[in-house]
Amino acid sequence: MSFNLADVHAHDVGTILDRRGIAVRAGHHCAQPLMARYDVPSMARASVYLYTTHEEIDALGEGLGEVRRVFRV
């Protein structure tokens, strides 16, 4: 699942989540022409699968809440 959070750069999102032990990828995800077309500098991507637990998804949500608090968005 690729996403952006307000105007926060994806690398900043990734750094804050990483400090909480949450791994996301940040960058172009092999879609640079499309992102350039829509003027999107980068995106964060969280990967979920059958083995992803509810606790891990909740931790991602809490981590994104921290990003929102840090950047006041």
N, C-alpha and C positions, 0 to 999 in steps of 0.2 A: 504494500500500500504506500504510494508516494503522496507526500503532502507538503504544504508550506504552512507556517504559522504566522499570520499577519505579515509584517515586513521584516521579520527576523531571518537572517541568513541561515541557510540549512547547516552550515558548518558550526555556527553558534549553537543551534539546536542540538546537533550531534555532540558537541563538547559538554554541554550541560547534562544531557542524558548519559553520556559516558561516565561522568563523575558519580552517577547513581548506579552504574553497572548495567545500563541499558544500551544495547548495541543497535545503532541505525547506520545506514549509509547516507552520505551526503554527496551530491554532485549532479551530473547530467544524466546518469543512468542510460547511456547510449541513445539519448534522445536530444542531443544538442541542437540539431536543426529545428525541431519542433519547439523546444524551449526558447530558442532565439526568436522564432516566429511570434511567440506570445510574450516576449520580453520577460522571461522567467530566468533569473540568474542561476538558480540551483534549486534542488528539492531534497528533502529528507525521505528516506524509505525505510519503513519497518516491515520486516518479514514475519508473517505468521503462518502456521501450518497446523496440522492435526495435533501435534504434541505441544503447542503453545497453551499455557495454562491461563486460567482466569486471573490468577495473581500477577502473571507477567503482563497481561493486558492492562490490569489496574495500575501496575507500576508505571507503564508507559503513560497512561492518563495523568497520574500524579506528577511524573517528570515533566510532561508538557505544561502542567499547571505551574511548575517551578519556572519554566521558561517564560511563561506569561508574566509571572511576578517579577522576574529579573528585568525583563525588557518593558514592563508596564504596558502590555497590550491585552 
